[in-house]
Amino acid sequence: MIANIEFKWGEKTHPPRERRALDSGILFHVVGPDQIWPESIEFQIIEGGTGDIILVGNSTMTVGGVTKTRGRFNRYGKNPAPSASPTPAGCRAPEGELENPHGEWNLLELFAAGDAVKYLVNGKVSNQGSGAKPARGKILFQSEGAEVFFRNIEIRSLPKR
Protein backbone atom coordinates (compact mmCIF):
# COMPACT_ATOMS: atom_id res chain seq x y z
CA MET A 1 0.00 0.00 0.00
CA ILE A 2 1.09 3.54 -0.74
CA ALA A 3 -0.77 6.36 1.01
CA ASN A 4 -0.30 10.08 0.38
CA ILE A 5 -2.18 12.28 2.84
CA GLU A 6 -2.09 15.99 3.54
CA PHE A 7 -2.92 17.33 6.99
CA LYS A 8 -2.87 20.57 8.92
CA TRP A 9 -3.78 21.52 12.47
CA GLY A 10 -6.84 23.55 13.37
CA GLU A 11 -7.19 25.76 16.42
CA LYS A 12 -9.59 23.84 18.66
CA THR A 13 -8.74 21.37 21.39
CA HIS A 14 -11.13 19.46 23.60
CA PRO A 15 -11.05 18.14 27.18
CA PRO A 16 -9.08 16.59 28.66
CA ARG A 17 -6.32 17.64 26.21
CA GLU A 18 -6.52 21.44 26.31
CA ARG A 19 -3.04 22.99 26.41
CA ARG A 20 -1.46 19.69 25.35
CA ALA A 21 0.35 19.01 22.09
CA LEU A 22 -2.05 18.58 19.17
CA ASP A 23 -2.23 14.84 18.54
CA SER A 24 -3.60 12.66 15.76
CA GLY A 25 -2.49 9.69 13.71
CA ILE A 26 -3.07 7.17 10.99
CA LEU A 27 -3.46 3.61 12.21
CA PHE A 28 -2.83 0.97 9.57
CA HIS A 29 -2.63 -2.81 9.44
CA VAL A 30 -5.60 -2.66 11.85
CA VAL A 31 -6.85 -6.12 12.82
CA GLY A 32 -9.16 -7.62 15.42
CA PRO A 33 -12.33 -6.33 17.03
CA ASP A 34 -13.73 -2.82 16.56
CA GLN A 35 -12.46 -1.12 19.73
CA ILE A 36 -10.51 1.87 20.96
CA TRP A 37 -6.84 1.25 20.21
CA PRO A 38 -7.13 -1.85 18.03
CA GLU A 39 -4.04 -3.87 17.24
CA SER A 40 -2.25 -1.80 14.59
CA ILE A 41 0.74 0.33 13.70
CA GLU A 42 0.43 4.10 13.91
CA PHE A 43 1.94 6.82 11.74
CA GLN A 44 2.08 9.33 14.60
CA ILE A 45 0.97 12.90 13.91
CA ILE A 46 1.76 15.05 16.94
CA GLU A 47 3.33 18.46 17.42
CA GLY A 48 7.07 17.89 17.79
CA GLY A 49 6.90 14.19 16.85
CA THR A 50 5.16 13.67 13.53
CA GLY A 51 6.75 10.65 11.88
CA ASP A 52 7.19 8.50 14.98
CA ILE A 53 6.09 4.86 14.76
CA ILE A 54 3.77 3.71 17.54
CA LEU A 55 2.97 0.04 18.10
CA VAL A 56 -0.60 -0.44 19.30
CA GLY A 57 -1.92 -3.56 21.01
CA ASN A 58 0.16 -6.65 20.31
CA SER A 59 1.89 -5.32 17.21
CA THR A 60 5.61 -5.82 16.58
CA MET A 61 8.28 -4.14 14.47
CA THR A 62 12.05 -3.87 14.11
CA VAL A 63 13.68 -0.47 13.52
CA GLY A 64 17.44 -0.03 13.36
CA GLY A 65 18.02 -3.56 14.67
CA VAL A 66 15.77 -3.06 17.71
CA THR A 67 12.57 -5.11 17.95
CA LYS A 68 9.68 -3.95 20.09
CA THR A 69 6.25 -5.37 20.82
CA ARG A 70 4.87 -2.13 22.29
CA GLY A 71 5.80 1.50 22.46
CA ARG A 72 7.35 4.03 20.14
CA PHE A 73 10.19 4.42 17.70
CA ASN A 74 11.11 8.11 17.55
CA ARG A 75 11.55 9.57 14.09
CA TYR A 76 15.09 9.96 12.83
CA GLY A 77 16.92 12.94 14.30
CA LYS A 78 14.21 13.67 16.85
CA ASN A 79 15.44 15.51 19.90
CA PRO A 80 13.80 14.67 23.21
CA ALA A 81 10.49 16.37 23.90
CA PRO A 82 10.49 19.27 26.35
CA SER A 83 10.79 18.24 29.97
CA ALA A 84 7.24 19.41 30.68
CA SER A 85 4.83 16.51 30.92
CA PRO A 86 2.47 16.26 29.20
CA THR A 87 4.00 17.85 26.11
CA PRO A 88 2.57 21.38 25.81
CA ALA A 89 0.59 22.72 22.85
CA GLY A 90 2.68 24.34 20.15
CA CYS A 91 5.65 22.03 20.74
CA ARG A 92 8.16 21.96 17.90
CA ALA A 93 11.46 20.16 17.74
CA PRO A 94 14.29 22.63 18.45
CA GLU A 95 16.26 21.10 15.54
CA GLY A 96 15.22 18.99 12.59
CA GLU A 97 11.49 19.72 12.74
CA LEU A 98 9.77 18.00 9.80
CA GLU A 99 6.35 19.63 10.16
CA ASN A 100 5.57 22.89 8.42
CA PRO A 101 4.56 25.83 10.63
CA HIS A 102 1.15 25.64 12.31
CA GLY A 103 -1.71 26.20 9.87
CA GLU A 104 0.24 25.06 6.80
CA TRP A 105 -0.44 21.79 4.98
CA ASN A 106 1.95 18.87 5.45
CA LEU A 107 2.41 15.86 3.17
CA LEU A 108 2.63 12.40 4.74
CA GLU A 109 3.70 9.41 2.66
CA LEU A 110 3.27 5.88 3.96
CA PHE A 111 4.70 2.85 2.20
CA ALA A 112 3.65 -0.52 3.61
CA ALA A 113 4.86 -3.51 1.59
CA GLY A 114 4.02 -6.64 3.56
CA ASP A 115 6.02 -6.38 6.77
CA ALA A 116 8.19 -3.45 5.58
CA VAL A 117 7.13 0.12 6.45
CA LYS A 118 8.53 3.53 5.47
CA TYR A 119 7.29 7.00 6.50
CA LEU A 120 8.03 10.35 4.86
CA VAL A 121 7.04 13.76 6.24
CA ASN A 122 7.20 16.60 3.73
CA GLY A 123 9.48 14.55 1.47
CA LYS A 124 11.96 13.50 4.18
CA VAL A 125 12.26 9.92 5.45
CA SER A 126 11.22 10.05 9.10
CA ASN A 127 11.23 6.35 9.95
CA GLN A 128 11.27 2.85 8.52
CA GLY A 129 11.11 -0.65 9.84
CA SER A 130 10.61 -4.31 9.01
CA GLY A 131 9.07 -7.39 10.54
CA ALA A 132 5.76 -5.56 11.06
CA LYS A 133 3.09 -7.70 12.67
CA PRO A 134 0.32 -7.40 11.72
CA ALA A 135 1.42 -6.98 8.10
CA ARG A 136 -1.97 -6.12 6.61
CA GLY A 137 -5.34 -4.79 7.68
CA LYS A 138 -7.61 -1.74 7.66
CA ILE A 139 -6.66 1.94 7.83
CA LEU A 140 -8.12 4.30 10.46
CA PHE A 141 -7.71 8.05 10.98
CA GLN A 142 -7.82 9.28 14.57
CA SER A 143 -7.69 12.46 16.56
CA GLU A 144 -7.00 12.81 20.26
CA GLY A 145 -8.97 15.89 21.14
CA ALA A 146 -7.33 18.20 18.60
CA GLU A 147 -8.84 19.76 15.51
CA VAL A 148 -7.06 18.35 12.47
CA PHE A 149 -7.87 18.57 8.77
CA PHE A 150 -7.07 15.98 6.10
CA ARG A 151 -7.25 16.40 2.33
CA ASN A 152 -5.98 14.81 -0.88
CA ILE A 153 -6.06 11.33 0.62
CA GLU A 154 -4.76 8.87 -1.94
CA ILE A 155 -4.36 5.18 -1.13
CA ARG A 156 -3.07 2.74 -3.73
CA SER A 157 -2.10 -0.90 -3.80
CA LEU A 158 1.50 -1.70 -4.56
CA PRO A 159 2.06 -3.53 -7.84
CA LYS A 160 2.24 -7.31 -7.42
CA ARG A 161 5.70 -8.76 -7.87
LUMTI-459147 format. One line per 10 residues: number of its first residue (from 1); for each residue z, x, y of N, C-alpha, C, O. Coordinates in nm, 2 decimals. Each point is the difference from the previous one (the first is absolute). Last residue first. Layout:
<rs>
NUM	Z X Y Z X Y Z X Y Z X Y | ...
</rs>
This chain:
<rs>
161	-0.73 0.44 -0.83 -0.06 0.13 -0.05 -0.06 -0.01 -0.13 -0.06 0.10 -0.05 | 0.13 -0.48 0.47 0.04 0.04 -0.14 -0.07 0.14 -0.04 -0.11 0.02 0.04 | 0.24 -0.17 0.48 -0.10 0.00 -0.10 0.05 0.04 -0.14 0.08 0.09 -0.01 | 0.26 -0.32 0.34 -0.07 0.13 -0.01 -0.11 -0.01 -0.10 0.01 -0.08 -0.09 | 0.16 -0.34 0.40 0.02 0.07 -0.13 -0.07 0.13 0.00 -0.10 0.02 0.07 | 0.29 -0.26 0.38 -0.11 0.01 -0.09 0.04 0.07 -0.13 0.10 0.08 0.00 | 0.07 -0.33 0.51 0.05 0.05 -0.13 -0.12 0.00 -0.10 -0.07 -0.10 -0.01 | 0.22 0.05 0.57 -0.11 0.01 -0.09 0.05 0.07 -0.13 0.05 0.10 0.00 | 0.10 -0.33 0.51 0.05 0.03 -0.14 -0.12 0.00 -0.09 -0.07 -0.10 -0.02 | 0.15 0.03 0.53 -0.11 0.08 -0.07 0.05 0.05 -0.14 -0.01 0.12 -0.03
151	0.42 -0.25 0.31 -0.14 -0.04 0.02 -0.09 0.09 -0.08 0.04 0.10 -0.05 | 0.53 -0.24 0.17 -0.10 0.06 -0.08 -0.14 -0.05 0.03 -0.01 -0.12 0.04 | 0.55 0.16 0.19 -0.13 -0.07 0.00 -0.09 0.09 -0.09 0.00 0.12 0.01 | 0.56 -0.22 0.09 -0.10 0.09 -0.04 -0.13 -0.07 -0.01 0.00 -0.12 -0.05 | 0.56 0.07 0.18 -0.13 -0.05 0.03 -0.10 0.11 -0.03 0.00 0.10 0.07 | 0.48 -0.12 -0.32 -0.07 0.06 0.12 -0.14 -0.07 0.01 -0.07 -0.02 -0.10 | 0.41 -0.03 -0.27 0.05 -0.05 0.13 -0.06 0.06 0.12 0.06 -0.01 0.11 | -0.23 0.16 -0.53 0.15 -0.01 -0.01 0.05 -0.03 0.14 0.06 0.08 0.06 | -0.54 -0.16 -0.36 0.06 0.04 0.13 0.15 -0.02 -0.02 0.04 -0.10 -0.05 | -0.53 0.15 -0.28 0.14 -0.04 0.03 0.04 0.04 0.14 -0.06 0.09 0.06
141	-0.37 -0.17 -0.46 0.03 0.05 0.13 0.14 -0.05 0.04 0.03 -0.12 -0.03 | -0.30 0.22 -0.47 0.08 -0.09 0.09 0.02 0.07 0.14 0.02 0.12 0.00 | -0.34 -0.11 -0.51 0.03 0.06 0.13 0.08 -0.10 0.09 -0.04 -0.12 0.00 | -0.02 0.20 -0.58 -0.03 -0.07 0.13 0.03 0.08 0.12 0.06 0.11 -0.01 | -0.17 0.16 -0.45 0.08 -0.12 0.03 -0.05 -0.06 0.13 -0.10 0.04 0.06 | 0.13 0.46 -0.37 -0.09 -0.11 0.05 0.09 -0.12 0.02 0.11 -0.01 -0.05 | 0.07 0.41 -0.11 -0.12 0.06 0.05 -0.10 -0.10 0.04 -0.12 0.03 0.03 | 0.70 0.01 -0.05 -0.12 -0.05 -0.06 -0.12 0.06 0.07 0.00 0.06 0.11 | 0.19 0.27 -0.12 0.03 -0.11 -0.09 0.07 -0.11 0.08 0.11 0.04 0.05 | -0.40 0.46 0.03 0.06 -0.12 0.05 0.01 -0.10 -0.11 -0.09 -0.03 -0.08
131	-0.07 0.51 0.11 0.09 -0.05 -0.10 0.07 -0.13 0.04 0.11 -0.04 -0.04 | -0.27 0.35 0.44 -0.06 -0.03 -0.13 0.11 -0.05 -0.10 0.12 0.00 0.03 | -0.22 0.08 0.56 0.07 0.02 -0.13 -0.08 -0.04 -0.12 -0.11 -0.05 0.01 | 0.14 0.14 0.59 -0.08 -0.03 -0.12 0.09 0.03 -0.13 0.08 0.09 0.01 | -0.10 -0.14 0.59 0.08 0.01 -0.13 -0.10 -0.02 -0.11 -0.11 -0.06 0.02 | -0.02 0.09 0.44 0.14 -0.01 0.02 0.08 0.02 -0.12 0.11 0.04 0.00 | -0.62 0.07 0.24 0.07 -0.02 -0.13 0.14 0.00 0.03 0.06 0.10 0.05 | -0.40 -0.25 0.33 0.07 0.12 -0.05 0.07 -0.04 -0.13 0.07 -0.10 -0.01 | -0.32 -0.22 0.29 -0.09 0.11 -0.04 0.06 0.12 -0.06 -0.07 0.10 -0.04 | 0.32 -0.49 0.19 -0.09 0.04 0.11 -0.08 0.12 -0.04 -0.01 0.10 0.08
121	0.30 -0.17 -0.45 0.04 -0.07 0.13 -0.08 0.06 0.11 0.01 0.12 0.03 | -0.02 -0.14 -0.61 -0.04 0.06 0.12 0.04 -0.09 0.12 0.00 -0.12 -0.01 | 0.10 0.21 -0.56 0.02 -0.07 0.12 -0.05 0.08 0.12 0.01 0.12 0.00 | -0.05 -0.16 -0.59 -0.01 0.08 0.12 0.00 -0.09 0.12 -0.06 -0.10 0.01 | 0.14 0.12 -0.60 0.02 -0.07 0.13 -0.02 0.10 0.12 0.05 0.11 -0.01 | -0.12 -0.19 -0.58 0.00 0.09 0.12 -0.01 -0.08 0.13 -0.07 -0.10 0.01 | 0.06 -0.08 -0.47 0.14 0.04 0.03 0.00 0.10 0.12 0.10 0.06 0.03 | -0.51 -0.37 -0.06 0.09 0.01 -0.11 0.13 0.05 0.04 0.07 -0.07 0.08 | -0.31 0.09 0.30 -0.09 0.02 -0.11 0.08 0.01 -0.13 0.04 0.12 -0.03 | 0.00 -0.24 0.58 0.08 -0.01 -0.12 -0.10 -0.01 -0.12 -0.06 -0.10 -0.02
111	0.10 0.19 0.59 -0.08 0.02 -0.11 0.09 0.00 -0.13 0.10 0.07 -0.01 | -0.08 -0.22 0.57 0.07 0.01 -0.13 -0.11 0.01 -0.11 -0.09 -0.08 -0.02 | 0.16 0.11 0.59 -0.09 0.00 -0.11 0.08 0.03 -0.12 0.07 0.09 -0.01 | 0.00 -0.27 0.56 0.05 0.04 -0.13 -0.10 0.00 -0.11 -0.08 -0.09 0.00 | 0.10 0.09 0.58 -0.07 -0.02 -0.12 0.07 0.06 -0.12 0.03 0.12 0.00 | 0.12 -0.34 0.51 0.01 0.12 -0.09 -0.09 -0.04 -0.13 0.00 -0.11 -0.04 | 0.07 -0.07 0.60 -0.03 -0.02 -0.14 0.00 0.13 -0.08 -0.04 0.10 0.06 | 0.36 -0.20 0.38 -0.14 0.03 -0.03 -0.02 -0.02 -0.15 0.09 0.01 -0.08 | 0.33 -0.09 0.28 -0.09 -0.09 0.06 -0.15 0.03 -0.03 -0.09 -0.08 0.02 | 0.45 0.48 -0.03 0.03 -0.14 -0.02 -0.10 -0.09 0.07 -0.04 0.02 0.12
101	-0.13 0.46 -0.25 0.10 -0.05 0.08 0.02 -0.15 -0.02 -0.10 -0.07 -0.03 | -0.10 0.32 -0.38 -0.04 0.00 0.14 0.12 -0.06 0.08 0.09 -0.06 -0.06 | -0.01 0.33 -0.41 -0.02 -0.13 0.06 -0.05 0.01 0.15 0.05 0.09 0.07 | 0.09 0.28 -0.34 -0.13 -0.04 -0.04 -0.04 -0.14 0.06 -0.12 -0.03 0.02 | 0.46 0.48 0.10 -0.01 -0.14 -0.01 -0.14 -0.04 -0.03 -0.09 0.05 0.06 | 0.30 0.41 0.01 -0.08 -0.05 -0.11 -0.01 -0.15 -0.02 -0.03 -0.04 -0.11 | 0.45 0.21 0.36 -0.12 0.09 -0.02 -0.08 -0.07 -0.11 0.06 -0.06 -0.09 | 0.32 -0.16 0.24 0.00 0.09 0.11 -0.13 0.09 -0.01 -0.05 0.04 0.11 | 0.08 -0.55 -0.30 0.02 0.14 -0.04 -0.01 0.09 0.11 -0.10 -0.01 0.08 | 0.26 -0.49 0.01 -0.13 0.08 -0.02 0.04 0.14 -0.05 0.10 0.05 0.05
91	0.14 -0.58 0.06 0.00 0.13 -0.06 -0.14 0.06 -0.02 -0.09 -0.07 -0.05 | 0.25 -0.38 0.22 -0.07 0.10 0.08 -0.01 0.14 -0.05 -0.05 0.09 0.07 | 0.46 -0.40 -0.22 -0.13 -0.04 0.04 -0.07 0.10 0.09 0.07 0.08 0.08 | 0.31 0.11 -0.42 -0.02 -0.09 0.12 -0.14 -0.04 0.02 -0.10 0.07 -0.03 | 0.37 0.05 -0.44 -0.10 0.06 0.10 -0.02 -0.10 0.11 -0.03 -0.11 -0.03 | 0.50 0.05 -0.20 -0.14 0.01 -0.04 -0.09 0.06 0.10 0.04 0.01 0.12 | 0.25 0.25 -0.08 -0.03 -0.09 -0.12 0.05 -0.14 0.03 0.12 -0.01 0.04 | -0.25 0.53 0.21 0.06 -0.14 0.01 -0.04 -0.08 -0.12 -0.12 0.01 -0.05 | -0.04 0.44 0.13 0.13 -0.01 -0.08 0.06 -0.14 0.01 0.09 -0.03 -0.07 | -0.63 0.11 0.08 0.11 0.03 0.09 0.13 -0.02 -0.08 0.01 -0.08 -0.10
81	-0.40 0.21 -0.21 0.02 -0.11 0.10 0.12 0.04 0.09 0.08 0.08 -0.04 | -0.37 0.31 -0.19 0.10 -0.10 -0.03 0.01 -0.10 0.11 -0.02 0.03 0.12 | -0.45 0.18 -0.18 0.13 0.05 0.03 0.10 -0.10 -0.03 -0.03 -0.12 -0.01 | -0.47 0.19 -0.21 0.10 -0.09 0.07 0.13 0.07 0.02 0.06 0.06 -0.09 | -0.48 0.10 -0.14 0.03 0.04 0.13 0.10 -0.08 0.08 0.02 0.02 0.12 | -0.25 -0.26 -0.52 -0.02 0.14 0.03 0.04 0.03 0.14 -0.04 -0.07 0.09 | 0.27 -0.36 -0.30 -0.14 0.05 0.03 0.00 0.14 0.03 0.10 0.06 0.04 | 0.28 -0.26 -0.36 -0.04 0.01 0.14 -0.14 0.05 0.02 -0.05 0.08 -0.09 | 0.27 -0.35 -0.32 -0.06 0.13 0.02 -0.04 0.00 0.15 -0.09 -0.08 0.04 | 0.48 -0.23 -0.33 -0.11 0.02 0.10 -0.05 0.15 -0.01 0.08 0.09 -0.03
71	0.19 -0.46 -0.33 0.02 0.07 0.12 -0.13 0.02 0.08 -0.10 -0.07 -0.02 | 0.16 0.04 -0.53 0.05 -0.08 0.11 0.00 0.08 0.12 -0.01 0.13 0.00 | -0.13 0.06 -0.40 -0.01 -0.13 -0.05 0.06 -0.11 0.10 -0.01 -0.12 -0.02 | -0.23 0.66 0.03 0.11 -0.09 0.04 -0.03 -0.14 -0.07 -0.11 -0.04 -0.02 | -0.06 0.60 0.02 -0.02 -0.13 -0.05 0.13 -0.08 0.03 0.11 0.04 -0.02 | -0.39 0.43 0.21 0.13 -0.07 -0.02 -0.02 -0.15 -0.04 -0.08 -0.07 0.06 | -0.28 0.39 0.05 0.08 0.05 -0.12 0.13 -0.06 -0.02 0.07 0.03 -0.10 | -0.37 -0.17 0.46 0.04 0.14 0.02 0.08 0.06 -0.12 0.08 0.09 0.02 | -0.09 -0.58 -0.07 -0.06 0.06 0.12 0.05 0.14 0.02 0.12 0.03 -0.01 | -0.13 -0.48 -0.37 0.02 0.14 0.02 -0.07 0.05 0.13 -0.12 -0.03 0.01
61	0.34 -0.47 -0.22 -0.11 0.08 0.06 0.04 0.14 0.01 0.12 0.03 0.00 | 0.04 -0.58 -0.16 0.01 0.14 -0.02 -0.12 0.07 0.06 -0.11 -0.06 0.00 | 0.42 -0.46 -0.02 -0.13 0.08 0.01 0.03 0.15 0.00 0.11 0.04 0.02 | 0.17 -0.47 -0.05 0.00 0.11 -0.11 -0.13 0.08 0.01 -0.04 0.04 -0.10 | 0.21 -0.29 0.54 0.03 -0.04 -0.14 0.00 0.12 -0.09 0.06 0.10 0.03 | -0.31 0.03 0.38 0.08 -0.12 0.00 0.02 -0.04 -0.15 -0.09 0.00 -0.08 | -0.04 0.45 0.41 -0.01 -0.05 -0.14 0.10 -0.12 0.00 0.12 0.01 0.02 | -0.40 0.24 0.40 0.12 -0.05 -0.05 -0.02 -0.06 -0.14 -0.09 -0.08 -0.02 | -0.15 0.45 0.40 -0.01 -0.08 -0.12 0.13 -0.05 -0.04 0.10 0.08 -0.01 | -0.30 0.05 0.52 0.09 0.03 -0.11 -0.04 -0.08 -0.12 -0.06 -0.11 0.01
51	-0.15 0.05 0.42 -0.06 0.10 -0.10 0.09 0.04 -0.10 -0.05 0.08 -0.09 | 0.24 -0.22 0.56 -0.12 -0.06 -0.06 -0.07 0.10 -0.09 -0.03 0.11 0.05 | 0.45 -0.07 0.23 -0.01 0.03 -0.14 -0.12 -0.07 -0.07 0.00 -0.01 -0.12 | 0.16 -0.04 0.59 0.05 0.14 -0.03 -0.02 0.04 -0.15 0.03 0.11 -0.03 | -0.05 -0.62 0.12 0.00 0.09 0.12 0.06 0.14 -0.05 0.11 0.00 -0.05 | -0.34 -0.29 -0.32 0.12 0.00 0.07 0.00 0.10 0.12 -0.06 0.10 -0.02 | -0.20 -0.27 -0.45 -0.04 -0.01 0.14 0.13 -0.02 0.08 0.06 -0.11 0.00 | -0.22 0.27 -0.54 0.10 -0.03 0.10 -0.06 0.00 0.14 -0.08 0.09 0.04 | -0.09 -0.19 -0.54 -0.06 0.08 0.11 0.09 -0.03 0.12 -0.02 -0.11 0.07 | 0.17 0.04 -0.60 -0.02 -0.05 0.14 -0.06 0.11 0.09 0.04 0.12 -0.01
41	0.00 -0.32 -0.54 0.00 0.12 0.08 -0.03 -0.04 0.15 -0.09 -0.08 0.02 | 0.33 -0.21 -0.45 -0.12 0.03 0.07 0.01 0.14 0.06 0.11 0.07 -0.01 | 0.18 -0.52 -0.22 -0.04 0.14 -0.04 -0.13 0.03 0.06 -0.10 -0.08 -0.01 | 0.37 -0.27 0.29 -0.06 0.01 -0.13 -0.03 0.14 -0.04 -0.02 0.08 0.09 | 0.28 -0.33 0.30 -0.01 0.14 -0.04 -0.04 0.00 -0.15 0.07 0.05 -0.09 | 0.03 -0.52 0.19 0.02 0.10 0.11 0.00 0.14 -0.07 0.08 0.02 -0.10 | -0.34 -0.37 -0.18 0.13 0.01 0.05 0.00 0.10 0.12 -0.10 0.06 0.02 | -0.21 -0.26 -0.46 0.00 -0.02 0.15 0.14 0.00 0.05 0.07 -0.10 -0.02 | -0.19 0.37 -0.44 0.02 -0.13 0.06 -0.01 0.00 0.15 0.02 0.10 0.06 | -0.29 0.28 -0.31 0.12 -0.07 -0.03 0.02 -0.13 0.07 -0.10 -0.05 0.06
31	-0.18 0.48 0.15 0.00 -0.07 -0.13 0.13 -0.07 -0.02 0.10 0.02 0.08 | -0.44 0.27 0.30 0.11 -0.09 -0.02 -0.01 -0.07 -0.13 -0.10 -0.06 -0.03 | -0.16 0.42 0.29 0.03 0.01 -0.14 0.13 -0.09 -0.03 0.08 0.04 -0.08 | -0.08 0.04 0.58 -0.11 -0.01 -0.09 0.04 0.03 -0.14 0.11 0.05 -0.03 | 0.07 -0.17 0.57 0.04 0.02 -0.14 -0.12 -0.02 -0.09 -0.07 -0.09 0.02 | 0.17 0.21 0.52 -0.10 -0.06 -0.09 0.04 0.04 -0.14 0.01 0.12 -0.04 | 0.28 -0.18 0.54 -0.06 0.08 -0.11 -0.10 -0.07 -0.08 -0.02 -0.13 0.01 | 0.42 0.17 0.44 -0.09 -0.08 -0.07 -0.05 0.08 -0.12 0.05 0.11 -0.02 | 0.29 -0.09 0.50 -0.02 0.04 -0.15 -0.08 -0.10 -0.06 0.01 -0.13 0.01 | 0.23 0.35 0.48 -0.09 -0.10 -0.05 -0.05 0.04 -0.14 -0.03 0.11 -0.02
21	0.51 0.04 0.21 -0.14 0.05 -0.01 -0.09 -0.12 -0.06 0.04 -0.06 -0.09 | 0.40 -0.10 0.33 -0.02 0.09 -0.11 -0.15 0.04 0.00 -0.08 -0.08 0.06 | 0.30 -0.25 0.23 0.03 0.14 0.04 -0.02 0.10 -0.11 0.04 0.11 0.01 | -0.01 -0.59 -0.20 -0.02 0.03 0.14 0.05 0.14 0.03 0.10 0.05 -0.06 | -0.10 -0.30 -0.37 -0.06 0.13 0.02 -0.03 0.02 0.15 -0.08 0.09 0.03 | 0.25 -0.48 -0.34 0.11 0.09 0.06 -0.06 0.14 0.05 0.08 0.09 0.00 | -0.30 -0.46 0.17 0.13 0.04 -0.07 -0.03 0.01 -0.15 -0.08 -0.07 -0.05 | -0.33 0.16 0.38 0.08 -0.11 -0.04 0.13 0.05 -0.08 -0.01 0.10 -0.06 | -0.42 0.05 0.45 0.08 0.04 -0.12 0.09 -0.12 -0.03 0.03 -0.08 0.09 | -0.51 0.19 0.23 0.12 -0.08 -0.05 0.06 0.06 -0.12 -0.07 0.06 -0.09
11	-0.34 0.10 0.33 0.12 0.02 0.08 0.13 -0.06 -0.06 0.11 0.04 0.03 | -0.57 0.15 -0.30 0.03 -0.09 0.10 0.13 0.03 0.08 0.04 0.12 -0.01 | -0.39 0.22 -0.28 0.13 -0.07 0.01 -0.01 -0.10 0.11 -0.07 0.02 0.10 | -0.35 0.13 -0.42 0.07 0.04 0.12 0.13 -0.08 0.00 0.01 -0.11 -0.05 | -0.45 0.26 -0.32 0.12 -0.07 0.04 0.04 0.05 0.14 -0.03 0.11 0.04 | -0.40 -0.12 -0.44 0.04 0.04 0.13 0.13 -0.08 0.03 0.01 -0.12 -0.04 | -0.28 0.30 -0.43 0.07 -0.11 0.07 0.04 0.06 0.13 0.05 0.11 0.02 | -0.34 -0.02 -0.51 0.01 0.04 0.14 0.06 -0.11 0.07 -0.04 -0.12 0.00 | 0.00 0.28 -0.54 0.04 -0.10 0.10 0.00 0.07 0.13 0.06 0.11 0.02 | -0.24 -0.05 -0.57 0.01 0.06 0.13 0.03 -0.11 0.10 -0.06 -0.11 0.00
1	0.10 0.19 -0.57 0.00 -0.08 0.12 0.00 0.09 0.12 0.07 0.10 0.01
</rs>
